[in-house]
Amino acid sequence: MSSEEGNPIGDGGGEGEGASSGASPPRTGEKQKEKARVSRTSLILWHAHQNDAAAVRKLLEEDRGLVNARDYDSRTPLHVAALHGWINVTGCLLEYGADVNAQDRWNNTPLADAEGAKQHGMIELLKAHGGMSFGHDGSHFEQKPVPPPLPNKCDWEIEPSELDFSTATIIGKGSFGEIIKAYWRGTPVAVKRILPSLSDDRLVIQDFRHEVNVLVKLRHPNIVQFLGAVTDQKPLMLITEYLRGGDLHQYLKEKGSLTPLAAINFALDIARGMAYLHNEPNVIIHRDLKPRNVLLVNSSADHLKVGDFGLSKLIRVKNSNDVYRMTGETGSYRYMAPEVFKHRKYDKKVDVFSFAMILYEMLEGNPPFPNHEPYEAAKLVADGKRPLYHSKGYVQELRDLTDHCWAADMNRRPSFIDILKRLEKIKENLSSDHHWSIFTQ
């Protein structure tokens, strides 16, 4: 989304929780229109992704200007439909005047995306409407070797022959590839392997290089350890340590709500990792902090690490009050900060909001707004709603911390350094005669 669309009302804090009673009617009306517009922008991009031509048409009938709406990477609904080969959605967008040669932040056009994904029917349709194939380095379809993420790649470049997949098991799947448990020099490792069919896709390569570029800089006990990558040959692969305990999502699904002490110990590990990432001046914003991206070192669940940096953002800041010009829906809806959903300016405090949602889930035993779909849950949050407290174990000090962490105004949210101090104090204050156990339901 462009900055003109993303930042018309500052940081957007407080909407849905009571506006100033002294506001004049025109200002209130402008706010309501802005809320509706950013919501419709999110919707049309979502419906284009879901191949829902009827929903796209309905939105365009209400507001033709949405046809060229843009997300955080400046991608339009036509980019989304072209990449997936959704002919009906594309026809509807073109009918309403979509810019067939709109360029995203990589300067790629919808036709370049269609070519990269080998959507042959889409390629013909876009060409028939004047579509041109070009991007940052020429045609998106042009075959070029993958450049290394860093000049000193010899330190971490792994020879594919060193990886043993003879007893490999798939432990995760995504739209761009799969995560496999394999062995490297006799050691179990997690290998993120890009699908061979996508190894020439410029967008996929760019995301892969970005994640390697972030991971190679990180060294912390609460961050998943990067071991190396394969960039010279196909398929592209990223290798990290293998953590036997699985992810926090599965753990909570099996165990249910945690005791306050167990939740605090987990939260401390997450906060330590995040405090390291947020260290200035080289701030790394995770942007997709959620239980699936928090991993348990072993089955004893006595140590957690933050992982999956595919959406993270490395920013050099000049001072602690910097707000980054990043907008759009980055990350998972259920744990998404309202300013991201609203396509507003945001900063590292988006991770603090996601942390609050994880803390809530650990203590309640259920995800935030469990009876709503993720997108609807994000809309409720953007409108000022927050999940209700039910668990008796949710002591007042933890409620107060959660309330601060998911504040609508990102400037009111504490830093992870402050969160660590508060968690340590709460832990000290817990009555020692409860003898909490991590396995207590």
LUMTORTI-790842 format. One record per residue (C-alpha): x, y, z; residue number from 1. Coordinates in Angstrom, 2 decimals. Layout:
# residues N
+---------+---------+---------+-----+
|      c1 |      c2 |      c3 | pos |
+---------+---------+---------+-----+
|       X |       Y |       Z | NUM |
...
+---------+---------+---------+-----+
# end
This chain:
# residues 441
+---------+---------+---------+-----+
|      c1 |      c2 |      c3 | pos |
+---------+---------+---------+-----+
|    0.00 |    0.00 |    0.00 |   1 |
|    1.21 |    3.48 |   -0.76 |   2 |
|    2.09 |    5.89 |    2.03 |   3 |
|   -0.82 |    8.08 |    0.96 |   4 |
|   -3.22 |    5.25 |    1.73 |   5 |
|   -1.38 |    3.89 |    4.74 |   6 |
|   -0.79 |    6.85 |    7.04 |   7 |
|   -3.56 |    9.46 |    6.96 |   8 |
|   -4.37 |    9.43 |   10.69 |   9 |
|   -1.09 |    8.93 |   12.52 |  10 |
|   -0.67 |    5.65 |   14.36 |  11 |
|   -4.37 |    4.89 |   14.61 |  12 |
|   -4.29 |    4.16 |   18.34 |  13 |
|   -7.56 |    4.16 |   20.26 |  14 |
|  -10.00 |    3.62 |   17.43 |  15 |
|  -12.80 |    1.34 |   18.51 |  16 |
|  -12.12 |    2.07 |   22.18 |  17 |
|  -13.84 |    5.39 |   22.34 |  18 |
|  -12.96 |    8.51 |   20.36 |  19 |
|  -12.74 |   11.92 |   21.97 |  20 |
|  -16.22 |   13.20 |   22.80 |  21 |
|  -15.21 |   16.64 |   21.63 |  22 |
|  -14.49 |   15.56 |   18.06 |  23 |
|  -16.50 |   17.36 |   15.42 |  24 |
|  -18.87 |   15.32 |   13.20 |  25 |
|  -16.78 |   15.78 |   10.04 |  26 |
|  -13.64 |   14.42 |   11.76 |  27 |
|  -15.57 |   11.44 |   13.11 |  28 |
|  -16.96 |   10.80 |    9.65 |  29 |
|  -13.48 |   10.91 |    8.13 |  30 |
|  -12.24 |    8.35 |   10.64 |  31 |
|  -15.12 |    6.03 |    9.89 |  32 |
|  -14.49 |    6.34 |    6.16 |  33 |
|  -10.79 |    5.62 |    6.67 |  34 |
|  -11.54 |    2.52 |    8.77 |  35 |
|  -13.93 |    1.27 |    6.11 |  36 |
|  -11.45 |    1.94 |    3.31 |  37 |
|   -8.51 |    0.10 |    4.86 |  38 |
|  -10.85 |   -2.79 |    5.67 |  39 |
|  -12.05 |   -2.95 |    2.05 |  40 |
|   -8.43 |   -2.83 |    0.82 |  41 |
|   -7.64 |   -5.84 |    2.98 |  42 |
|  -10.75 |   -7.62 |    1.75 |  43 |
|  -10.17 |   -7.20 |   -1.97 |  44 |
|   -6.60 |   -8.49 |   -1.66 |  45 |
|   -7.85 |  -11.41 |    0.40 |  46 |
|  -10.68 |  -12.28 |   -1.99 |  47 |
|   -8.32 |  -12.03 |   -4.97 |  48 |
|   -6.03 |  -14.49 |   -3.22 |  49 |
|   -8.98 |  -16.82 |   -2.50 |  50 |
|  -10.17 |  -16.77 |   -6.14 |  51 |
|  -13.55 |  -15.31 |   -5.10 |  52 |
|  -14.54 |  -13.36 |   -8.21 |  53 |
|  -18.05 |  -12.63 |   -6.92 |  54 |
|  -16.72 |  -11.02 |   -3.74 |  55 |
|  -14.17 |   -9.01 |   -5.74 |  56 |
|  -16.89 |   -7.77 |   -8.08 |  57 |
|  -19.14 |   -6.76 |   -5.18 |  58 |
|  -16.36 |   -4.69 |   -3.62 |  59 |
|  -15.57 |   -3.00 |   -6.93 |  60 |
|  -19.24 |   -2.17 |   -7.47 |  61 |
|  -19.13 |   -0.32 |   -4.15 |  62 |
|  -15.75 |    1.34 |   -4.75 |  63 |
|  -14.04 |    1.16 |   -8.16 |  64 |
|  -10.90 |    2.70 |   -6.68 |  65 |
|  -10.12 |   -0.57 |   -4.94 |  66 |
|   -9.14 |   -2.13 |   -8.26 |  67 |
|   -5.59 |   -0.79 |   -7.85 |  68 |
|   -5.30 |   -1.18 |   -4.06 |  69 |
|   -1.81 |   -2.13 |   -2.88 |  70 |
|   -0.38 |   -4.27 |   -0.08 |  71 |
|    2.84 |   -3.82 |    1.91 |  72 |
|    4.91 |   -4.86 |   -1.11 |  73 |
|    2.95 |   -2.54 |   -3.40 |  74 |
|    1.27 |   -5.55 |   -5.03 |  75 |
|   -2.20 |   -5.06 |   -6.49 |  76 |
|   -5.11 |   -7.53 |   -6.62 |  77 |
|   -4.06 |   -8.16 |  -10.24 |  78 |
|   -0.56 |   -9.22 |   -9.10 |  79 |
|   -2.16 |  -11.68 |   -6.67 |  80 |
|   -4.60 |  -13.12 |   -9.22 |  81 |
|   -1.93 |  -13.34 |  -11.94 |  82 |
|    0.50 |  -15.22 |   -9.71 |  83 |
|   -2.13 |  -17.85 |   -8.87 |  84 |
|   -3.66 |  -18.03 |  -12.34 |  85 |
|   -7.16 |  -16.95 |  -11.29 |  86 |
|   -8.69 |  -16.15 |  -14.69 |  87 |
|  -12.16 |  -15.08 |  -13.50 |  88 |
|  -10.82 |  -12.73 |  -10.86 |  89 |
|   -8.37 |  -11.25 |  -13.38 |  90 |
|  -11.16 |  -10.73 |  -15.93 |  91 |
|  -13.22 |   -8.88 |  -13.32 |  92 |
|  -10.28 |   -6.67 |  -12.32 |  93 |
|   -9.48 |   -5.81 |  -15.95 |  94 |
|  -13.14 |   -5.04 |  -16.57 |  95 |
|  -13.01 |   -2.45 |  -13.79 |  96 |
|   -9.87 |   -0.84 |  -15.18 |  97 |
|   -7.01 |   -2.50 |  -13.31 |  98 |
|   -3.59 |   -1.20 |  -14.28 |  99 |
|   -2.28 |   -4.18 |  -16.25 | 100 |
|    1.31 |   -2.96 |  -15.95 | 101 |
|    1.33 |   -1.90 |  -12.30 | 102 |
|    4.71 |   -2.54 |  -10.66 | 103 |
|    5.32 |   -3.87 |   -7.16 | 104 |
|    8.26 |   -2.89 |   -4.96 | 105 |
|   10.50 |   -5.21 |   -7.01 | 106 |
|    9.25 |   -3.42 |  -10.15 | 107 |
|    7.54 |   -6.61 |  -11.35 | 108 |
|    4.34 |   -6.47 |  -13.37 | 109 |
|    1.43 |   -8.94 |  -13.10 | 110 |
|    2.58 |  -10.54 |  -16.37 | 111 |
|    6.08 |  -11.05 |  -14.95 | 112 |
|    4.54 |  -12.84 |  -11.97 | 113 |
|    2.37 |  -15.00 |  -14.22 | 114 |
|    5.42 |  -15.97 |  -16.28 | 115 |
|    7.43 |  -16.79 |  -13.18 | 116 |
|    4.63 |  -19.08 |  -11.97 | 117 |
|    4.18 |  -20.54 |  -15.49 | 118 |
|    0.47 |  -19.62 |  -15.58 | 119 |
|    0.13 |  -19.98 |  -19.36 | 120 |
|   -3.55 |  -19.09 |  -19.64 | 121 |
|   -2.98 |  -16.00 |  -17.53 | 122 |
|    0.02 |  -15.00 |  -19.65 | 123 |
|   -2.13 |  -14.97 |  -22.79 | 124 |
|   -4.93 |  -13.04 |  -21.10 | 125 |
|   -2.63 |  -10.32 |  -19.79 | 126 |
|   -0.79 |   -9.99 |  -23.09 | 127 |
|   -4.13 |   -9.57 |  -24.86 | 128 |
|   -4.81 |   -6.58 |  -22.58 | 129 |
|   -1.44 |   -4.92 |  -23.17 | 130 |
|    0.49 |   -6.57 |  -20.37 | 131 |
|    4.27 |   -6.26 |  -20.47 | 132 |
|    6.83 |   -8.49 |  -18.81 | 133 |
|    9.46 |   -6.62 |  -16.89 | 134 |
|   10.84 |   -6.32 |  -13.40 | 135 |
|   13.82 |   -5.13 |  -11.42 | 136 |
|   16.31 |   -7.09 |  -13.54 | 137 |
|   14.34 |   -7.48 |  -16.74 | 138 |
|   11.80 |  -10.18 |  -17.43 | 139 |
|   10.59 |  -12.10 |  -14.40 | 140 |
|   10.75 |  -15.21 |  -16.59 | 141 |
|   14.37 |  -14.67 |  -17.58 | 142 |
|   16.62 |  -17.46 |  -16.35 | 143 |
|   19.48 |  -16.13 |  -14.23 | 144 |
|   21.77 |  -17.76 |  -11.67 | 145 |
|   20.99 |  -17.21 |   -8.01 | 146 |
|   23.47 |  -14.68 |   -6.58 | 147 |
|   24.78 |  -15.46 |   -3.09 | 148 |
|   23.07 |  -13.64 |   -0.19 | 149 |
|   26.43 |  -12.49 |    1.19 | 150 |
|   29.90 |  -12.05 |   -0.34 | 151 |
|   31.57 |  -14.30 |    2.26 | 152 |
|   29.19 |  -17.18 |    1.66 | 153 |
|   32.03 |  -19.72 |    1.85 | 154 |
|   31.70 |  -19.58 |    5.62 | 155 |
|   28.26 |  -21.15 |    5.54 | 156 |
|   27.66 |  -22.57 |    2.04 | 157 |
|   26.85 |  -26.28 |    2.39 | 158 |
|   27.50 |  -28.90 |   -0.24 | 159 |
|   24.24 |  -30.79 |   -0.95 | 160 |
|   26.20 |  -34.06 |   -0.89 | 161 |
|   26.80 |  -33.50 |    2.83 | 162 |
|   23.07 |  -33.71 |    3.52 | 163 |
|   21.65 |  -37.17 |    4.18 | 164 |
|   17.97 |  -37.53 |    3.28 | 165 |
|   17.89 |  -41.35 |    3.41 | 166 |
|   15.77 |  -41.34 |    6.58 | 167 |
|   14.27 |  -37.89 |    6.09 | 168 |
|   10.82 |  -36.97 |    7.40 | 169 |
|    8.71 |  -33.96 |    6.45 | 170 |
|    7.99 |  -31.84 |    9.52 | 171 |
|    6.35 |  -28.86 |    7.81 | 172 |
|    4.99 |  -27.62 |    4.49 | 173 |
|    4.39 |  -24.23 |    2.94 | 174 |
|    3.43 |  -22.69 |   -0.39 | 175 |
|    7.09 |  -22.35 |   -1.44 | 176 |
|    8.54 |  -25.56 |   -0.09 | 177 |
|    8.83 |  -27.98 |    2.80 | 178 |
|   10.76 |  -28.39 |    6.02 | 179 |
|   12.50 |  -31.72 |    6.38 | 180 |
|   14.32 |  -33.44 |    9.22 | 181 |
|   17.55 |  -34.70 |    7.69 | 182 |
|   21.17 |  -35.24 |    8.73 | 183 |
|   24.24 |  -33.08 |    8.11 | 184 |
|   27.61 |  -34.63 |    8.99 | 185 |
|   25.78 |  -37.04 |   11.30 | 186 |
|   23.78 |  -34.34 |   13.11 | 187 |
|   19.97 |  -34.04 |   12.83 | 188 |
|   19.04 |  -30.73 |   11.19 | 189 |
|   15.96 |  -28.95 |    9.88 | 190 |
|   16.16 |  -28.25 |    6.14 | 191 |
|   13.87 |  -25.72 |    4.50 | 192 |
|   13.87 |  -26.87 |    0.88 | 193 |
|   12.43 |  -24.68 |   -1.87 | 194 |
|   10.33 |  -26.56 |   -4.41 | 195 |
|   12.40 |  -27.17 |   -7.58 | 196 |
|    9.58 |  -25.73 |   -9.69 | 197 |
|   10.02 |  -22.40 |   -7.86 | 198 |
|   13.81 |  -22.26 |   -7.78 | 199 |
|   13.84 |  -19.87 |  -10.75 | 200 |
|   11.05 |  -17.63 |   -9.43 | 201 |
|   12.59 |  -14.25 |   -8.69 | 202 |
|   10.22 |  -13.46 |   -5.80 | 203 |
|   10.86 |  -16.79 |   -4.13 | 204 |
|   14.63 |  -16.39 |   -4.57 | 205 |
|   14.42 |  -12.91 |   -3.09 | 206 |
|   12.53 |  -14.14 |   -0.01 | 207 |
|   14.98 |  -17.03 |    0.41 | 208 |
|   18.01 |  -14.74 |    0.20 | 209 |
|   16.41 |  -12.35 |    2.68 | 210 |
|   15.86 |  -15.06 |    5.27 | 211 |
|   19.46 |  -16.31 |    4.93 | 212 |
|   20.70 |  -12.73 |    5.18 | 213 |
|   18.84 |  -12.28 |    8.48 | 214 |
|   19.68 |  -15.65 |   10.01 | 215 |
|   23.41 |  -15.49 |    9.32 | 216 |
|   23.67 |  -12.46 |   11.64 | 217 |
|   21.94 |  -14.05 |   14.65 | 218 |
|   23.59 |  -15.68 |   17.67 | 219 |
|   21.46 |  -16.11 |   20.82 | 220 |
|   20.34 |  -18.98 |   23.09 | 221 |
|   16.68 |  -18.19 |   22.37 | 222 |
|   16.98 |  -17.89 |   18.59 | 223 |
|   16.99 |  -20.93 |   16.29 | 224 |
|   20.59 |  -21.43 |   15.15 | 225 |
|   21.41 |  -21.03 |   11.45 | 226 |
|   23.91 |  -23.63 |   10.24 | 227 |
|   24.20 |  -22.97 |    6.53 | 228 |
|   22.49 |  -22.84 |    3.14 | 229 |
|   22.65 |  -24.20 |   -0.39 | 230 |
|   22.54 |  -21.33 |   -2.88 | 231 |
|   24.74 |  -22.57 |   -5.75 | 232 |
|   22.57 |  -25.53 |   -6.75 | 233 |
|   18.92 |  -26.47 |   -6.94 | 234 |
|   16.89 |  -26.97 |   -4.93 | 235 |
|   17.74 |  -24.01 |   -2.72 | 236 |
|   18.00 |  -25.09 |    0.93 | 237 |
|   18.33 |  -23.38 |    4.30 | 238 |
|   19.69 |  -25.47 |    7.18 | 239 |
|   19.08 |  -24.78 |   10.89 | 240 |
|   19.41 |  -26.78 |   14.08 | 241 |
|   16.69 |  -29.38 |   14.61 | 242 |
|   14.65 |  -28.92 |   17.81 | 243 |
|   13.12 |  -32.17 |   19.04 | 244 |
|   10.29 |  -30.65 |   21.08 | 245 |
|    8.19 |  -29.43 |   18.16 | 246 |
|    6.43 |  -26.06 |   18.20 | 247 |
|    4.47 |  -24.22 |   20.87 | 248 |
|    1.23 |  -24.49 |   18.87 | 249 |
|    1.27 |  -28.28 |   19.02 | 250 |
|    2.40 |  -28.29 |   22.65 | 251 |
|   -0.51 |  -26.08 |   23.74 | 252 |
|   -2.92 |  -28.12 |   21.64 | 253 |
|   -1.88 |  -31.23 |   23.58 | 254 |
|   -1.41 |  -29.71 |   27.05 | 255 |
|   -4.08 |  -27.02 |   27.18 | 256 |
|   -3.64 |  -24.04 |   29.48 | 257 |
|   -0.38 |  -23.70 |   31.38 | 258 |
|    0.13 |  -22.80 |   35.01 | 259 |
|    1.20 |  -19.20 |   35.64 | 260 |
|    4.77 |  -20.27 |   36.43 | 261 |
|    5.07 |  -22.45 |   33.32 | 262 |
|    3.60 |  -19.66 |   31.15 | 263 |
|    6.00 |  -17.13 |   32.68 | 264 |
|    9.02 |  -19.35 |   32.04 | 265 |
|    7.95 |  -19.80 |   28.41 | 266 |
|    7.27 |  -16.07 |   28.08 | 267 |
|   10.72 |  -15.25 |   29.49 | 268 |
|   12.42 |  -17.36 |   26.82 | 269 |
|   10.39 |  -15.72 |   24.05 | 270 |
|   11.00 |  -12.23 |   25.44 | 271 |
|   14.75 |  -12.86 |   25.74 | 272 |
|   14.95 |  -13.85 |   22.10 | 273 |
|   12.85 |  -10.87 |   21.03 | 274 |
|   14.82 |   -8.41 |   23.17 | 275 |
|   17.94 |   -9.58 |   21.31 | 276 |
|   16.25 |   -9.10 |   17.93 | 277 |
|   15.05 |   -5.61 |   18.88 | 278 |
|   18.49 |   -4.45 |   20.02 | 279 |
|   19.40 |   -1.12 |   18.41 | 280 |
|   20.74 |    0.09 |   16.07 | 281 |
|   20.23 |   -3.09 |   13.99 | 282 |
|   16.63 |   -3.84 |   14.87 | 283 |
|   15.08 |   -7.02 |   13.47 | 284 |
|   11.30 |   -6.99 |   13.48 | 285 |
|   10.01 |  -10.56 |   13.33 | 286 |
|    6.53 |   -9.62 |   11.96 | 287 |
|    5.17 |  -13.17 |   12.27 | 288 |
|    5.56 |  -14.06 |   15.93 | 289 |
|    3.07 |  -16.84 |   16.73 | 290 |
|    3.05 |  -20.24 |   18.54 | 291 |
|    4.00 |  -22.15 |   15.37 | 292 |
|    7.18 |  -20.07 |   15.13 | 293 |
|    8.22 |  -20.70 |   18.74 | 294 |
|   10.06 |  -24.02 |   19.07 | 295 |
|   10.75 |  -26.30 |   22.04 | 296 |
|   14.32 |  -27.52 |   22.33 | 297 |
|   13.28 |  -30.90 |   23.75 | 298 |
|   10.31 |  -32.90 |   25.05 | 299 |
|   10.95 |  -31.62 |   28.57 | 300 |
|    9.86 |  -28.17 |   27.33 | 301 |
|   12.45 |  -26.41 |   29.48 | 302 |
|   13.84 |  -24.13 |   26.76 | 303 |
|   12.17 |  -22.23 |   23.89 | 304 |
|   13.61 |  -20.60 |   20.78 | 305 |
|   12.12 |  -18.14 |   18.30 | 306 |
|   12.36 |  -19.19 |   14.66 | 307 |
|   11.11 |  -18.66 |   11.09 | 308 |
|   12.41 |  -15.32 |    9.87 | 309 |
|   10.86 |  -15.42 |    6.41 | 310 |
|    8.90 |  -12.22 |    7.02 | 311 |
|   11.34 |  -10.45 |    9.32 | 312 |
|   12.65 |   -6.98 |    8.57 | 313 |
|   16.19 |   -5.77 |    9.32 | 314 |
|   16.24 |   -2.02 |    9.93 | 315 |
|   19.01 |    0.32 |   11.03 | 316 |
|   17.51 |    2.95 |   13.33 | 317 |
|   18.88 |    6.34 |   14.30 | 318 |
|   16.91 |    6.60 |   17.53 | 319 |
|   14.47 |    4.58 |   19.60 | 320 |
|   11.46 |    6.58 |   18.40 | 321 |
|   11.85 |    5.72 |   14.72 | 322 |
|    8.69 |    4.54 |   13.01 | 323 |
|    9.29 |    2.50 |    9.90 | 324 |
|    7.57 |    3.11 |    6.59 | 325 |
|    6.22 |   -0.39 |    6.35 | 326 |
|    2.56 |   -1.03 |    5.77 | 327 |
|    0.29 |   -3.89 |    4.87 | 328 |
|   -0.77 |   -7.28 |    6.09 | 329 |
|    2.48 |   -8.99 |    7.07 | 330 |
|    2.17 |  -12.07 |    9.26 | 331 |
|   -0.64 |  -14.23 |   10.58 | 332 |
|   -4.03 |  -12.63 |   11.10 | 333 |
|   -4.86 |  -14.09 |   14.52 | 334 |
|   -1.73 |  -12.60 |   16.12 | 335 |
|   -1.56 |   -9.44 |   13.98 | 336 |
|   -1.26 |   -5.96 |   15.48 | 337 |
|   -4.11 |   -3.59 |   14.52 | 338 |
|   -1.82 |   -1.06 |   12.84 | 339 |
|   -0.57 |   -3.74 |   10.45 | 340 |
|   -4.09 |   -4.86 |    9.58 | 341 |
|   -5.06 |   -1.22 |    8.98 | 342 |
|   -2.09 |   -0.65 |    6.66 | 343 |
|   -0.63 |    2.03 |    8.95 | 344 |
|    2.95 |    2.90 |    9.81 | 345 |
|    4.32 |    0.50 |   12.40 | 346 |
|    7.47 |   -0.31 |   14.31 | 347 |
|    8.98 |   -3.12 |   16.40 | 348 |
|    6.05 |   -2.94 |   18.83 | 349 |
|    4.04 |   -5.13 |   16.42 | 350 |
|    6.03 |   -8.01 |   17.90 | 351 |
|    5.04 |   -6.96 |   21.42 | 352 |
|    1.38 |   -7.16 |   20.42 | 353 |
|    1.87 |  -10.67 |   19.02 | 354 |
|    3.68 |  -11.64 |   22.23 | 355 |
|    0.61 |  -10.58 |   24.24 | 356 |
|   -1.58 |  -12.85 |   22.13 | 357 |
|    0.80 |  -15.77 |   22.73 | 358 |
|    0.87 |  -15.10 |   26.49 | 359 |
|   -2.93 |  -15.07 |   26.47 | 360 |
|   -3.04 |  -18.39 |   24.61 | 361 |
|   -0.60 |  -20.03 |   27.01 | 362 |
|   -2.67 |  -19.05 |   30.05 | 363 |
|   -6.12 |  -19.61 |   28.55 | 364 |
|   -5.38 |  -22.79 |   26.61 | 365 |
|   -7.16 |  -21.45 |   23.51 | 366 |
|   -6.08 |  -19.08 |   20.71 | 367 |
|   -7.42 |  -15.51 |   20.82 | 368 |
|  -11.02 |  -15.41 |   19.51 | 369 |
|  -11.11 |  -19.19 |   18.89 | 370 |
|  -14.66 |  -19.09 |   17.52 | 371 |
|  -13.71 |  -16.71 |   14.72 | 372 |
|  -11.74 |  -17.25 |   11.53 | 373 |
|   -8.26 |  -15.61 |   11.62 | 374 |
|   -9.25 |  -12.73 |    9.33 | 375 |
|  -12.38 |  -11.99 |   11.40 | 376 |
|  -10.30 |  -12.14 |   14.59 | 377 |
|   -7.93 |   -9.53 |   13.13 | 378 |
|  -10.90 |   -7.31 |   12.25 | 379 |
|  -12.20 |   -7.51 |   15.82 | 380 |
|   -8.78 |   -6.48 |   17.11 | 381 |
|   -8.58 |   -3.59 |   14.62 | 382 |
|  -11.98 |   -2.42 |   15.89 | 383 |
|  -10.65 |   -2.24 |   19.44 | 384 |
|  -11.81 |   -5.61 |   20.75 | 385 |
|   -9.57 |   -7.87 |   22.82 | 386 |
|  -10.01 |  -11.49 |   23.98 | 387 |
|  -11.76 |  -12.00 |   27.34 | 388 |
|   -9.96 |  -13.42 |   30.36 | 389 |
|  -11.41 |  -16.69 |   31.67 | 390 |
|   -8.59 |  -18.63 |   33.32 | 391 |
|   -8.30 |  -18.45 |   37.12 | 392 |
|   -4.56 |  -18.79 |   36.68 | 393 |
|   -4.44 |  -15.46 |   34.87 | 394 |
|   -3.25 |  -13.49 |   37.90 | 395 |
|   -3.81 |   -9.73 |   37.94 | 396 |
|   -0.15 |   -8.87 |   37.32 | 397 |
|   -0.17 |  -10.97 |   34.15 | 398 |
|   -3.45 |   -9.38 |   33.04 | 399 |
|   -1.97 |   -5.92 |   33.50 | 400 |
|    1.11 |   -6.90 |   31.49 | 401 |
|   -1.04 |   -8.39 |   28.71 | 402 |
|   -3.21 |   -5.26 |   28.59 | 403 |
|   -0.13 |   -3.08 |   28.15 | 404 |
|    1.37 |   -5.33 |   25.50 | 405 |
|   -1.76 |   -5.39 |   23.31 | 406 |
|   -2.60 |   -1.69 |   23.73 | 407 |
|   -4.16 |   -0.14 |   20.63 | 408 |
|   -1.60 |    2.69 |   20.76 | 409 |
|    1.73 |    1.06 |   19.91 | 410 |
|    3.56 |    3.79 |   21.85 | 411 |
|    1.98 |    2.51 |   25.06 | 412 |
|    3.34 |   -1.00 |   24.62 | 413 |
|    6.45 |   -1.82 |   26.66 | 414 |
|    9.77 |   -2.89 |   25.19 | 415 |
|   10.86 |   -6.50 |   25.59 | 416 |
|   13.53 |   -5.36 |   28.06 | 417 |
|   10.75 |   -3.91 |   30.23 | 418 |
|    8.66 |   -7.05 |   29.71 | 419 |
|   11.54 |   -9.19 |   30.99 | 420 |
|   11.83 |   -7.10 |   34.15 | 421 |
|    8.10 |   -7.33 |   34.82 | 422 |
|    7.97 |  -11.08 |   34.20 | 423 |
|   10.88 |  -11.68 |   36.57 | 424 |
|    9.13 |   -9.66 |   39.27 | 425 |
|    5.83 |  -11.50 |   38.76 | 426 |
|    7.68 |  -14.80 |   38.94 | 427 |
|    9.25 |  -13.81 |   42.26 | 428 |
|    5.87 |  -12.81 |   43.67 | 429 |
|    4.17 |  -16.10 |   42.87 | 430 |
|    3.49 |  -18.01 |   46.05 | 431 |
|    6.15 |  -20.69 |   46.50 | 432 |
|    3.72 |  -23.19 |   48.05 | 433 |
|    1.79 |  -23.75 |   44.83 | 434 |
|    4.52 |  -26.03 |   43.46 | 435 |
|    3.38 |  -25.43 |   39.89 | 436 |
|    4.24 |  -28.11 |   37.37 | 437 |
|    4.72 |  -27.48 |   33.66 | 438 |
|    2.48 |  -30.48 |   32.91 | 439 |
|   -0.46 |  -29.35 |   35.03 | 440 |
|   -3.55 |  -28.90 |   32.90 | 441 |
+---------+---------+---------+-----+
# end
